[in-house]
Amino acid sequence: MSSRTVVEELFGYKVITLLGEGARSKLYAVKDRQSGATYALKHVIFEEGRDKDDRFLRQVETEWTALKELNHPAIRRGITLKRERPIVKMTEIALVLELIDSSTLEEAPPRRLRDYVRIFAEVAEGMAHMHEKGFVHADMKTGNIMMPEGRARSAHAKIIDLGQSCKTGTVKPRTQGSPGYMAPEQAAKEAIVEATDVYNFGCTMYRALTRDYAETVLVPGESKARAVEEVPATVPVAHRVHSVSGPLSDLVSECIRLSIGKRVASMQMVAQRLRAIESQVGDETL
């Protein structure tokens, strides 16, 4: 389907507008014709002859599997999953999601350090909830956090895109993750665990605060991962951004330790430390 094709209806929902596009997906704002409620709809089509396999369909199913089990204000809600199965093979799938009027943390970072810390704390609490339910996100990055600038204090940051999420301890058959955020165990196709999310999230905080990437095994723009011993030390955030406090900089550094056993022990502990830092942060700007 061409990105220019006008779509008026999908799985019984009225299409309002195209919100964005991914590798094989399109995200629409849609309206339920019966209730009038508006949602986001992630739509993926398997195209015979173009797609080598149906992994993009399966990623949507994976996201729904996790979302059904999760209930936290910092995680985008899943509404329902729709499938199209002509005879045997599934060829089309749609995940209906909470509609969020927001830019991502990558696109529209806040100005005040206090807002950064509050967003980090909310995301960490949402990820701790995922871990309690037996799931890991496995692709946390600034582009997967939605947070409108100037939001009401009662609103929450939203974790999005659980297409690479999995049960804790899963060993994936292929390397998955994002350059600049990927943990060494992801590049090595080892078990994905809670500490993997801690690392991804540490890289996310580093990127948000410095607008640069931490030193990781897979550098953005490169296709081949470096060996762990080839990864140089990451310059601490406080050395890059002087308004960032020692405790926050130290926390980021402890999350992105290459050795899985030397990272902060849990996402719950990360969240607790962030809340303590939040209480000490003033109105500094970055």
LINFEN-V266062 format. One record per backbone hydrogen bond with DSSP energy under -1.0 kcal/mol. NH is the residue of the N-H (numbers start at 1). CO is the residue of the C=O. Records with the same first field share a line. If there is no record, write none. Layout:
BEGIN
NH = CO / CO
END
This chain:
BEGIN
5 = 2
10 = 13
13 = 10
14 = 31
15 = 8
16 = 29
17 = 29
19 = 27
20 = 27
22 = 25
26 = 43
27 = 20
28 = 41
29 = 17
30 = 39
31 = 14
32 = 37
36 = 32
39 = 30
40 = 97
41 = 28
42 = 95
43 = 26
44 = 93
46 = 91
50 = 47
51 = 47
58 = 54
59 = 55
60 = 56
61 = 57
62 = 58
63 = 59
64 = 60
65 = 61
66 = 62
67 = 63
68 = 64
69 = 66
75 = 72
76 = 159
79 = 96
80 = 96
82 = 94
84 = 92
88 = 86
91 = 84
92 = 84
93 = 44
94 = 82
95 = 42
96 = 80
97 = 40
98 = 77
102 = 100
105 = 145
106 = 142
108 = 104
113 = 284
116 = 112
117 = 113
118 = 114
119 = 115
120 = 116
121 = 117
122 = 118
123 = 119
124 = 120
125 = 121
126 = 122
127 = 123
128 = 124
129 = 125
130 = 126
131 = 127
132 = 128
133 = 129
134 = 131
135 = 130
136 = 166
144 = 141
145 = 142
146 = 158
147 = 103
151 = 148
155 = 152
158 = 146
159 = 74
160 = 144
165 = 162
166 = 136
168 = 134
169 = 192
170 = 167
180 = 218
181 = 178
182 = 178
187 = 183
188 = 184
189 = 186
190 = 185
192 = 170
196 = 193
197 = 193
198 = 194
199 = 195
200 = 196
201 = 197
202 = 198
203 = 199
204 = 200
205 = 201
206 = 202
207 = 203
208 = 204
209 = 205
210 = 206
211 = 207
222 = 219
226 = 217
230 = 227
231 = 228
239 = 236
240 = 237
241 = 237
244 = 241
249 = 245
250 = 246
251 = 247
252 = 248
253 = 249
254 = 250
255 = 251
256 = 252
262 = 259
270 = 266
271 = 267
272 = 268
273 = 269
274 = 270
275 = 271
276 = 272
277 = 273
278 = 274
279 = 275
280 = 277
286 = 111
END
